[in-house]
Amino acid sequence: MKLYQLKSKQFLPISLDEAWAFLADPRNLKTITPQYMGFEICDGADRPMYQGQIIQYIVTPVLGIKTKWVTEITHVVDKSFFVDEQRFGPYAFWHHKHFLKEVPGGVEMEDIIDYKIPFGILGQLVHPLLVKPKLNEIFTYRQHKLTALFGK
């Protein structure tokens, strides 16, 4: 089993309270996801984030193919971190940790994603050509969008 990891860090000149309020609202995920992905929340985003929350999405990651993605918020420590795990979707495994840390002048946000591609060796061959560049593109978009929303 080949497990991959993506890490991303970003500084935002906002308070910890402001950062947490934005990130703890699952509806804001659409705001920081590229429009071409056709991201739509189907169910489960009607409350601020809590442990055990199940959120259902539709995404169109490649070739216009709509995919259902179901995640569970498995861990939440207020204003510190939360974890979402895929329960059903495009990956064989998806574990996404979101950390927030107050630093001088703002907040450092860190994402650590551990994931596995389905389809065995074929998935491993496609990973560097399609999956890894697409994930990097999505997280670069997210960083630019957060800077546009909160950069001062």
PyMOL commands that set and color helices and strands:
alter all, ss='L'
color gray80, all
select helices_A, chain A and resi 16-23+26-29+35-37+120-150
alter helices_A, ss='H'
color red, helices_A
select strands_A, chain A and resi 4-12+40-43+54-59+67-77+81-88+93-103+106-116
alter strands_A, ss='S'
color yellow, strands_A
deselect
rebuild
show_as cartoon
